[in-house]
Amino acid sequence: MTKPDEQTVAAWAMLLRAHRAAYEGVEAALKAAGMPPLAWYDALLELRKARAPLRLQALEARLLLPQYNISRIADRLADAGYAEKSVDPADGRGRMLAITRQGRGVLKRMWPVYAGAIEAQMGAHLTPAEAARLAALLARIAGA
């Protein structure tokens, strides 16, 4: 087994720290604005993009969150009126989730806060060229 060099270990640690700092910054901005958590935004965005009800398994694959988190998020979105749960007509055991009009509204209201937080967490620290380079480097890692 090959061991990573010091620079790779340092890059790994900084990636994790940067992720945590950025995520916590976005969550704090959403909370300060009285908005739901970031996971709700991501789930609602995927439901909107789907343009049709999604099985919870499909939503899980799009969000890369553990199944128990998806079930909890789906329940909370439905309880808040942002999504509607139903039984999969093709398979009575599966559950479906669809965005509601209220969900589209909260998604629209969340975006300016989220966009501002992205700018504060990333845009304020990187030039557009640096952001493009970082995105390309992270895409290489994500595709590995």
VMD Tcl script that builds the backbone (N, CA, C; Angstrom):
set m [mol new atoms 432]
animate dup $m
set s [atomselect $m all]
$s set {name element resname resid chain x y z} {
  {N N MET 1 A 0.839 -1.180 0.000}
  {CA C MET 1 A 0.000 0.000 0.000}
  {C C MET 1 A 0.887 1.247 0.000}
  {N N THR 2 A 0.587 2.180 -0.867}
  {CA C THR 2 A 1.355 3.412 -0.970}
  {C C THR 2 A 0.818 4.431 0.028}
  {N N LYS 3 A 1.726 5.089 0.720}
  {CA C LYS 3 A 1.333 6.128 1.677}
  {C C LYS 3 A 1.336 7.481 0.973}
  {N N PRO 4 A 0.400 8.356 1.343}
  {CA C PRO 4 A 0.393 9.691 0.728}
  {C C PRO 4 A 1.560 10.523 1.232}
  {N N ASP 5 A 2.017 11.444 0.379}
  {CA C ASP 5 A 3.085 12.340 0.812}
  {C C ASP 5 A 2.500 13.422 1.726}
  {N N GLU 6 A 3.371 14.209 2.336}
  {CA C GLU 6 A 2.942 15.232 3.293}
  {C C GLU 6 A 2.011 16.258 2.659}
  {N N GLN 7 A 2.291 16.641 1.411}
  {CA C GLN 7 A 1.461 17.632 0.740}
  {C C GLN 7 A 0.042 17.108 0.510}
  {N N THR 8 A -0.062 15.826 0.186}
  {CA C THR 8 A -1.379 15.225 -0.033}
  {C C THR 8 A -2.163 15.163 1.270}
  {N N VAL 9 A -1.490 14.789 2.348}
  {CA C VAL 9 A -2.159 14.753 3.656}
  {C C VAL 9 A -2.594 16.163 4.061}
  {N N ALA 10 A -1.729 17.152 3.837}
  {CA C ALA 10 A -2.073 18.539 4.165}
  {C C ALA 10 A -3.253 19.020 3.322}
  {N N ALA 11 A -3.248 18.673 2.041}
  {CA C ALA 11 A -4.361 19.063 1.166}
  {C C ALA 11 A -5.660 18.415 1.632}
  {N N TRP 12 A -5.588 17.144 2.021}
  {CA C TRP 12 A -6.767 16.431 2.526}
  {C C TRP 12 A -7.335 17.139 3.759}
  {N N ALA 13 A -6.454 17.460 4.701}
  {CA C ALA 13 A -6.893 18.124 5.929}
  {C C ALA 13 A -7.519 19.486 5.630}
  {N N MET 14 A -6.921 20.239 4.718}
  {CA C MET 14 A -7.462 21.559 4.385}
  {C C MET 14 A -8.807 21.439 3.648}
  {N N LEU 15 A -8.933 20.418 2.812}
  {CA C LEU 15 A -10.203 20.185 2.124}
  {C C LEU 15 A -11.318 19.954 3.140}
  {N N LEU 16 A -11.041 19.121 4.139}
  {CA C LEU 16 A -12.045 18.839 5.164}
  {C C LEU 16 A -12.349 20.072 6.005}
  {N N ARG 17 A -11.323 20.825 6.359}
  {CA C ARG 17 A -11.545 22.059 7.134}
  {C C ARG 17 A -12.332 23.085 6.324}
  {N N ALA 18 A -11.965 23.226 5.059}
  {CA C ALA 18 A -12.661 24.189 4.201}
  {C C ALA 18 A -14.121 23.787 4.024}
  {N N HIS 19 A -14.365 22.506 3.824}
  {CA C HIS 19 A -15.746 22.032 3.696}
  {C C HIS 19 A -16.546 22.363 4.938}
  {N N ARG 20 A -15.991 22.041 6.100}
  {CA C ARG 20 A -16.716 22.294 7.348}
  {C C ARG 20 A -16.977 23.785 7.533}
  {N N ALA 21 A -15.975 24.622 7.300}
  {CA C ALA 21 A -16.137 26.064 7.478}
  {C C ALA 21 A -17.183 26.620 6.512}
  {N N ALA 22 A -17.109 26.201 5.256}
  {CA C ALA 22 A -18.067 26.694 4.257}
  {C C ALA 22 A -19.482 26.224 4.588}
  {N N TYR 23 A -19.629 24.953 4.912}
  {CA C TYR 23 A -20.939 24.395 5.233}
  {C C TYR 23 A -21.540 25.088 6.458}
  {N N GLU 24 A -20.734 25.243 7.502}
  {CA C GLU 24 A -21.230 25.902 8.709}
  {C C GLU 24 A -21.580 27.360 8.440}
  {N N GLY 25 A -20.821 28.026 7.582}
  {CA C GLY 25 A -21.124 29.408 7.221}
  {C C GLY 25 A -22.448 29.530 6.488}
  {N N VAL 26 A -22.692 28.612 5.569}
  {CA C VAL 26 A -23.965 28.614 4.831}
  {C C VAL 26 A -25.115 28.311 5.791}
  {N N GLU 27 A -24.947 27.298 6.625}
  {CA C GLU 27 A -25.997 26.940 7.598}
  {C C GLU 27 A -26.307 28.122 8.519}
  {N N ALA 28 A -25.277 28.818 8.991}
  {CA C ALA 28 A -25.481 29.962 9.881}
  {C C ALA 28 A -26.238 31.084 9.177}
  {N N ALA 29 A -25.900 31.331 7.917}
  {CA C ALA 29 A -26.592 32.381 7.162}
  {C C ALA 29 A -28.063 32.024 6.969}
  {N N LEU 30 A -28.343 30.774 6.626}
  {CA C LEU 30 A -29.725 30.343 6.455}
  {C C LEU 30 A -30.502 30.456 7.767}
  {N N LYS 31 A -29.889 30.012 8.852}
  {CA C LYS 31 A -30.550 30.070 10.154}
  {C C LYS 31 A -30.823 31.517 10.559}
  {N N ALA 32 A -29.841 32.405 10.364}
  {CA C ALA 32 A -30.000 33.816 10.723}
  {C C ALA 32 A -31.137 34.465 9.944}
  {N N ALA 33 A -31.385 33.974 8.737}
  {CA C ALA 33 A -32.462 34.512 7.902}
  {C C ALA 33 A -33.794 33.814 8.167}
  {N N GLY 34 A -33.799 32.888 9.131}
  {CA C GLY 34 A -35.038 32.177 9.442}
  {C C GLY 34 A -35.427 31.145 8.405}
  {N N MET 35 A -34.431 30.642 7.681}
  {CA C MET 35 A -34.673 29.665 6.619}
  {C C MET 35 A -34.409 28.241 7.114}
  {N N PRO 36 A -34.965 27.261 6.386}
  {CA C PRO 36 A -34.677 25.860 6.711}
  {C C PRO 36 A -33.204 25.527 6.445}
  {N N PRO 37 A -32.777 24.357 6.895}
  {CA C PRO 37 A -31.367 23.961 6.711}
  {C C PRO 37 A -31.008 23.680 5.248}
  {N N LEU 38 A -29.720 23.672 4.999}
  {CA C LEU 38 A -29.191 23.471 3.651}
  {C C LEU 38 A -29.643 22.151 3.039}
  {N N ALA 39 A -29.719 21.094 3.826}
  {CA C ALA 39 A -30.153 19.796 3.292}
  {C C ALA 39 A -31.552 19.895 2.704}
  {N N TRP 40 A -32.410 20.714 3.291}
  {CA C TRP 40 A -33.753 20.895 2.743}
  {C C TRP 40 A -33.668 21.581 1.379}
  {N N TYR 41 A -32.818 22.598 1.281}
  {CA C TYR 41 A -32.649 23.292 -0.001}
  {C C TYR 41 A -32.220 22.300 -1.070}
  {N N ASP 42 A -31.191 21.515 -0.757}
  {CA C ASP 42 A -30.673 20.563 -1.735}
  {C C ASP 42 A -31.737 19.554 -2.159}
  {N N ALA 43 A -32.513 19.039 -1.198}
  {CA C ALA 43 A -33.568 18.080 -1.526}
  {C C ALA 43 A -34.642 18.740 -2.379}
  {N N LEU 44 A -35.066 19.930 -2.007}
  {CA C LEU 44 A -36.102 20.629 -2.783}
  {C C LEU 44 A -35.607 20.960 -4.187}
  {N N LEU 45 A -34.355 21.336 -4.317}
  {CA C LEU 45 A -33.795 21.633 -5.639}
  {C C LEU 45 A -33.842 20.390 -6.526}
  {N N GLU 46 A -33.456 19.252 -5.981}
  {CA C GLU 46 A -33.499 18.014 -6.772}
  {C C GLU 46 A -34.936 17.634 -7.132}
  {N N LEU 47 A -35.858 17.845 -6.220}
  {CA C LEU 47 A -37.270 17.557 -6.517}
  {C C LEU 47 A -37.790 18.487 -7.606}
  {N N ARG 48 A -37.407 19.745 -7.554}
  {CA C ARG 48 A -37.831 20.689 -8.594}
  {C C ARG 48 A -37.241 20.318 -9.948}
  {N N LYS 49 A -35.956 19.967 -9.954}
  {CA C LYS 49 A -35.306 19.595 -11.213}
  {C C LYS 49 A -35.919 18.331 -11.807}
  {N N ALA 50 A -36.397 17.441 -10.966}
  {CA C ALA 50 A -36.965 16.178 -11.452}
  {C C ALA 50 A -38.275 16.396 -12.208}
  {N N ARG 51 A -39.018 17.424 -11.865}
  {CA C ARG 51 A -40.290 17.761 -12.525}
  {C C ARG 51 A -41.346 16.673 -12.409}
  {N N ALA 52 A -41.100 15.706 -11.573}
  {CA C ALA 52 A -42.051 14.628 -11.321}
  {C C ALA 52 A -41.676 14.037 -9.968}
  {N N PRO 53 A -42.595 13.362 -9.311}
  {CA C PRO 53 A -42.239 12.752 -8.027}
  {C C PRO 53 A -41.045 11.814 -8.177}
  {N N LEU 54 A -40.196 11.830 -7.170}
  {CA C LEU 54 A -39.012 10.968 -7.148}
  {C C LEU 54 A -39.176 9.915 -6.062}
  {N N ARG 55 A -38.705 8.722 -6.365}
  {CA C ARG 55 A -38.605 7.717 -5.303}
  {C C ARG 55 A -37.551 8.208 -4.317}
  {N N LEU 56 A -37.731 7.873 -3.059}
  {CA C LEU 56 A -36.755 8.289 -2.057}
  {C C LEU 56 A -35.370 7.750 -2.375}
  {N N GLN 57 A -35.303 6.553 -2.968}
  {CA C GLN 57 A -34.003 5.987 -3.352}
  {C C GLN 57 A -33.321 6.861 -4.410}
  {N N ALA 58 A -34.089 7.382 -5.352}
  {CA C ALA 58 A -33.521 8.251 -6.392}
  {C C ALA 58 A -33.045 9.565 -5.790}
  {N N LEU 59 A -33.804 10.088 -4.849}
  {CA C LEU 59 A -33.395 11.314 -4.169}
  {C C LEU 59 A -32.110 11.062 -3.379}
  {N N GLU 60 A -32.047 9.930 -2.728}
  {CA C GLU 60 A -30.844 9.551 -1.971}
  {C C GLU 60 A -29.621 9.531 -2.884}
  {N N ALA 61 A -29.757 8.957 -4.066}
  {CA C ALA 61 A -28.630 8.877 -5.008}
  {C C ALA 61 A -28.190 10.262 -5.475}
  {N N ARG 62 A -29.138 11.160 -5.640}
  {CA C ARG 62 A -28.802 12.506 -6.100}
  {C C ARG 62 A -28.140 13.342 -5.010}
  {N N LEU 63 A -28.492 13.081 -3.757}
  {CA C LEU 63 A -27.984 13.886 -2.656}
  {C C LEU 63 A -26.777 13.279 -1.964}
  {N N LEU 64 A -26.557 11.992 -2.139}
  {CA C LEU 64 A -25.434 11.304 -1.504}
  {C C LEU 64 A -25.472 11.410 0.016}
  {N N LEU 65 A -26.664 11.288 0.563}
  {CA C LEU 65 A -26.843 11.249 2.009}
  {C C LEU 65 A -27.303 9.855 2.397}
  {N N PRO 66 A -27.037 9.441 3.622}
  {CA C PRO 66 A -27.519 8.119 4.055}
  {C C PRO 66 A -29.042 8.024 3.991}
  {N N GLN 67 A -29.553 6.824 3.774}
  {CA C GLN 67 A -30.987 6.604 3.613}
  {C C GLN 67 A -31.777 7.130 4.798}
  {N N TYR 68 A -31.271 6.914 6.023}
  {CA C TYR 68 A -32.031 7.372 7.182}
  {C C TYR 68 A -32.161 8.889 7.186}
  {N N ASN 69 A -31.187 9.612 6.672}
  {CA C ASN 69 A -31.304 11.067 6.561}
  {C C ASN 69 A -32.342 11.457 5.527}
  {N N ILE 70 A -32.397 10.743 4.418}
  {CA C ILE 70 A -33.369 11.053 3.372}
  {C C ILE 70 A -34.781 10.862 3.914}
  {N N SER 71 A -35.012 9.772 4.615}
  {CA C SER 71 A -36.342 9.525 5.182}
  {C C SER 71 A -36.725 10.632 6.150}
  {N N ARG 72 A -35.801 11.033 6.980}
  {CA C ARG 72 A -36.067 12.101 7.955}
  {C C ARG 72 A -36.336 13.425 7.235}
  {N N ILE 73 A -35.510 13.752 6.252}
  {CA C ILE 73 A -35.711 14.995 5.499}
  {C C ILE 73 A -37.054 14.957 4.776}
  {N N ALA 74 A -37.378 13.829 4.162}
  {CA C ALA 74 A -38.659 13.703 3.461}
  {C C ALA 74 A -39.821 13.926 4.420}
  {N N ASP 75 A -39.747 13.337 5.593}
  {CA C ASP 75 A -40.808 13.526 6.590}
  {C C ASP 75 A -40.925 14.989 6.989}
  {N N ARG 76 A -39.810 15.618 7.234}
  {CA C ARG 76 A -39.835 17.023 7.675}
  {C C ARG 76 A -40.303 17.958 6.561}
  {N N LEU 77 A -39.892 17.688 5.323}
  {CA C LEU 77 A -40.371 18.503 4.203}
  {C C LEU 77 A -41.886 18.361 4.044}
  {N N ALA 78 A -42.375 17.139 4.183}
  {CA C ALA 78 A -43.819 16.896 4.075}
  {C C ALA 78 A -44.555 17.565 5.235}
  {N N ASP 79 A -44.037 17.442 6.441}
  {CA C ASP 79 A -44.677 18.074 7.611}
  {C C ASP 79 A -44.748 19.592 7.464}
  {N N ALA 80 A -43.722 20.182 6.829}
  {CA C ALA 80 A -43.687 21.630 6.621}
  {C C ALA 80 A -44.545 22.069 5.444}
  {N N GLY 81 A -45.035 21.114 4.647}
  {CA C GLY 81 A -45.836 21.452 3.477}
  {C C GLY 81 A -45.025 21.757 2.239}
  {N N TYR 82 A -43.714 21.501 2.285}
  {CA C TYR 82 A -42.836 21.796 1.154}
  {C C TYR 82 A -42.754 20.650 0.153}
  {N N ALA 83 A -43.179 19.474 0.575}
  {CA C ALA 83 A -43.165 18.305 -0.302}
  {C C ALA 83 A -44.366 17.436 0.049}
  {N N GLU 84 A -44.723 16.607 -0.903}
  {CA C GLU 84 A -45.851 15.698 -0.707}
  {C C GLU 84 A -45.367 14.278 -0.909}
  {N N LYS 85 A -45.648 13.428 0.084}
  {CA C LYS 85 A -45.264 12.019 0.002}
  {C C LYS 85 A -46.422 11.217 -0.585}
  {N N SER 86 A -46.047 10.179 -1.333}
  {CA C SER 86 A -47.055 9.283 -1.896}
  {C C SER 86 A -46.450 7.892 -2.056}
  {N N VAL 87 A -47.309 6.944 -2.366}
  {CA C VAL 87 A -46.871 5.569 -2.607}
  {C C VAL 87 A -46.526 5.449 -4.087}
  {N N ASP 88 A -45.439 4.764 -4.383}
  {CA C ASP 88 A -45.041 4.529 -5.769}
  {C C ASP 88 A -46.110 3.657 -6.435}
  {N N PRO 89 A -46.786 4.151 -7.479}
  {CA C PRO 89 A -47.839 3.362 -8.122}
  {C C PRO 89 A -47.310 2.097 -8.803}
  {N N ALA 90 A -46.031 2.102 -9.177}
  {CA C ALA 90 A -45.447 0.932 -9.835}
  {C C ALA 90 A -45.024 -0.135 -8.826}
  {N N ASP 91 A -44.831 0.287 -7.580}
  {CA C ASP 91 A -44.373 -0.632 -6.536}
  {C C ASP 91 A -44.907 -0.113 -5.212}
  {N N GLY 92 A -45.940 -0.702 -4.706}
  {CA C GLY 92 A -46.612 -0.224 -3.505}
  {C C GLY 92 A -45.733 -0.111 -2.280}
  {N N ARG 93 A -44.549 -0.695 -2.319}
  {CA C ARG 93 A -43.644 -0.613 -1.171}
  {C C ARG 93 A -42.812 0.658 -1.184}
  {N N GLY 94 A -42.578 1.209 -2.365}
  {CA C GLY 94 A -41.734 2.396 -2.487}
  {C C GLY 94 A -42.480 3.671 -2.155}
  {N N ARG 95 A -41.732 4.667 -1.706}
  {CA C ARG 95 A -42.298 5.976 -1.397}
  {C C ARG 95 A -41.778 6.998 -2.393}
  {N N MET 96 A -42.660 7.930 -2.731}
  {CA C MET 96 A -42.337 8.996 -3.681}
  {C C MET 96 A -42.412 10.333 -2.944}
  {N N LEU 97 A -41.699 11.317 -3.482}
  {CA C LEU 97 A -41.718 12.657 -2.916}
  {C C LEU 97 A -41.776 13.652 -4.070}
  {N N ALA 98 A -42.648 14.645 -3.928}
  {CA C ALA 98 A -42.786 15.690 -4.946}
  {C C ALA 98 A -42.784 17.051 -4.263}
  {N N ILE 99 A -42.205 18.026 -4.914}
  {CA C ILE 99 A -42.184 19.379 -4.378}
  {C C ILE 99 A -43.577 19.989 -4.518}
  {N N THR 100 A -43.962 20.805 -3.548}
  {CA C THR 100 A -45.246 21.501 -3.595}
  {C C THR 100 A -45.020 22.954 -3.990}
  {N N ARG 101 A -46.116 23.685 -4.166}
  {CA C ARG 101 A -46.025 25.115 -4.472}
  {C C ARG 101 A -45.294 25.841 -3.335}
  {N N GLN 102 A -45.598 25.453 -2.095}
  {CA C GLN 102 A -44.909 26.044 -0.943}
  {C C GLN 102 A -43.415 25.730 -0.988}
  {N N GLY 103 A -43.078 24.518 -1.392}
  {CA C GLY 103 A -41.681 24.130 -1.497}
  {C C GLY 103 A -40.944 24.951 -2.539}
  {N N ARG 104 A -41.614 25.195 -3.667}
  {CA C ARG 104 A -41.003 26.044 -4.704}
  {C C ARG 104 A -40.786 27.461 -4.174}
  {N N GLY 105 A -41.733 27.922 -3.379}
  {CA C GLY 105 A -41.619 29.267 -2.810}
  {C C GLY 105 A -40.469 29.393 -1.829}
  {N N VAL 106 A -40.335 28.425 -0.932}
  {CA C VAL 106 A -39.242 28.505 0.046}
  {C C VAL 106 A -37.892 28.330 -0.652}
  {N N LEU 107 A -37.850 27.504 -1.665}
  {CA C LEU 107 A -36.617 27.337 -2.442}
  {C C LEU 107 A -36.202 28.672 -3.058}
  {N N LYS 108 A -37.172 29.374 -3.602}
  {CA C LYS 108 A -36.907 30.676 -4.223}
  {C C LYS 108 A -36.455 31.709 -3.185}
  {N N ARG 109 A -37.031 31.665 -2.000}
  {CA C ARG 109 A -36.645 32.600 -0.936}
  {C C ARG 109 A -35.286 32.254 -0.335}
  {N N MET 110 A -34.948 30.982 -0.332}
  {CA C MET 110 A -33.669 30.562 0.240}
  {C C MET 110 A -32.488 30.930 -0.650}
  {N N TRP 111 A -32.699 30.931 -1.966}
  {CA C TRP 111 A -31.565 31.104 -2.874}
  {C C TRP 111 A -30.776 32.390 -2.643}
  {N N PRO 112 A -31.403 33.560 -2.478}
  {CA C PRO 112 A -30.574 34.757 -2.264}
  {C C PRO 112 A -29.689 34.664 -1.011}
  {N N VAL 113 A -30.195 34.041 0.042}
  {CA C VAL 113 A -29.413 33.867 1.263}
  {C C VAL 113 A -28.268 32.885 0.995}
  {N N TYR 114 A -28.583 31.790 0.337}
  {CA C TYR 114 A -27.583 30.774 0.003}
  {C C TYR 114 A -26.521 31.367 -0.920}
  {N N ALA 115 A -26.957 32.108 -1.931}
  {CA C ALA 115 A -26.015 32.723 -2.876}
  {C C ALA 115 A -25.089 33.703 -2.157}
  {N N GLY 116 A -25.632 34.489 -1.247}
  {CA C GLY 116 A -24.813 35.418 -0.474}
  {C C GLY 116 A -23.792 34.686 0.386}
  {N N ALA 117 A -24.209 33.562 0.946}
  {CA C ALA 117 A -23.296 32.768 1.768}
  {C C ALA 117 A -22.199 32.128 0.923}
  {N N ILE 118 A -22.548 31.675 -0.284}
  {CA C ILE 118 A -21.526 31.138 -1.191}
  {C C ILE 118 A -20.506 32.219 -1.514}
  {N N GLU 119 A -20.987 33.418 -1.775}
  {CA C GLU 119 A -20.075 34.522 -2.077}
  {C C GLU 119 A -19.185 34.820 -0.871}
  {N N ALA 120 A -19.773 34.849 0.321}
  {CA C ALA 120 A -18.994 35.147 1.527}
  {C C ALA 120 A -17.984 34.047 1.837}
  {N N GLN 121 A -18.369 32.806 1.611}
  {CA C GLN 121 A -17.508 31.677 1.956}
  {C C GLN 121 A -16.461 31.377 0.893}
  {N N MET 122 A -16.771 31.645 -0.388}
  {CA C MET 122 A -15.842 31.290 -1.463}
  {C C MET 122 A -15.474 32.488 -2.334}
  {N N GLY 123 A -16.482 33.122 -2.874}
  {CA C GLY 123 A -16.231 34.187 -3.847}
  {C C GLY 123 A -15.371 35.321 -3.321}
  {N N ALA 124 A -15.535 35.636 -2.043}
  {CA C ALA 124 A -14.760 36.725 -1.452}
  {C C ALA 124 A -13.291 36.359 -1.277}
  {N N HIS 125 A -12.966 35.080 -1.377}
  {CA C HIS 125 A -11.598 34.617 -1.141}
  {C C HIS 125 A -10.886 34.157 -2.409}
  {N N LEU 126 A -11.616 34.013 -3.504}
  {CA C LEU 126 A -11.036 33.499 -4.741}
  {C C LEU 126 A -11.389 34.395 -5.911}
  {N N THR 127 A -10.468 34.541 -6.853}
  {CA C THR 127 A -10.805 35.202 -8.108}
  {C C THR 127 A -11.623 34.202 -8.929}
  {N N PRO 128 A -12.329 34.665 -9.946}
  {CA C PRO 128 A -13.038 33.708 -10.798}
  {C C PRO 128 A -12.112 32.656 -11.409}
  {N N ALA 129 A -10.902 33.030 -11.766}
  {CA C ALA 129 A -9.952 32.059 -12.328}
  {C C ALA 129 A -9.538 31.030 -11.274}
  {N N GLU 130 A -9.316 31.477 -10.057}
  {CA C GLU 130 A -8.968 30.541 -8.977}
  {C C GLU 130 A -10.133 29.595 -8.681}
  {N N ALA 131 A -11.351 30.141 -8.685}
  {CA C ALA 131 A -12.532 29.302 -8.442}
  {C C ALA 131 A -12.669 28.249 -9.542}
  {N N ALA 132 A -12.416 28.639 -10.778}
  {CA C ALA 132 A -12.488 27.681 -11.891}
  {C C ALA 132 A -11.423 26.591 -11.731}
  {N N ARG 133 A -10.224 26.975 -11.341}
  {CA C ARG 133 A -9.143 26.000 -11.138}
  {C C ARG 133 A -9.488 25.054 -9.989}
  {N N LEU 134 A -9.996 25.606 -8.900}
  {CA C LEU 134 A -10.389 24.776 -7.767}
  {C C LEU 134 A -11.493 23.801 -8.175}
  {N N ALA 135 A -12.475 24.279 -8.910}
  {CA C ALA 135 A -13.549 23.404 -9.368}
  {C C ALA 135 A -13.001 22.283 -10.239}
  {N N ALA 136 A -12.049 22.594 -11.103}
  {CA C ALA 136 A -11.459 21.566 -11.963}
  {C C ALA 136 A -10.676 20.531 -11.138}
  {N N LEU 137 A -9.938 21.002 -10.144}
  {CA C LEU 137 A -9.191 20.075 -9.287}
  {C C LEU 137 A -10.131 19.176 -8.484}
  {N N LEU 138 A -11.177 19.773 -7.912}
  {CA C LEU 138 A -12.127 18.979 -7.135}
  {C C LEU 138 A -12.899 18.001 -8.017}
  {N N ALA 139 A -13.167 18.393 -9.267}
  {CA C ALA 139 A -13.846 17.485 -10.199}
  {C C ALA 139 A -12.988 16.249 -10.465}
  {N N ARG 140 A -11.681 16.453 -10.549}
  {CA C ARG 140 A -10.783 15.294 -10.728}
  {C C ARG 140 A -10.869 14.353 -9.546}
  {N N ILE 141 A -10.909 14.918 -8.346}
  {CA C ILE 141 A -11.014 14.084 -7.139}
  {C C ILE 141 A -12.379 13.406 -7.098}
  {N N ALA 142 A -13.434 14.148 -7.379}
  {CA C ALA 142 A -14.797 13.591 -7.322}
  {C C ALA 142 A -14.993 12.487 -8.341}
  {N N GLY 143 A -14.303 12.571 -9.460}
  {CA C GLY 143 A -14.438 11.549 -10.497}
  {C C GLY 143 A -13.555 10.350 -10.294}
  {N N ALA 144 A -12.702 10.407 -9.271}
  {CA C ALA 144 A -11.740 9.299 -9.048}
  {C C ALA 144 A -12.441 8.030 -8.589}
}
mol reanalyze $m
mol bondsrecalc $m
mol representation Tube
mol addrep $m
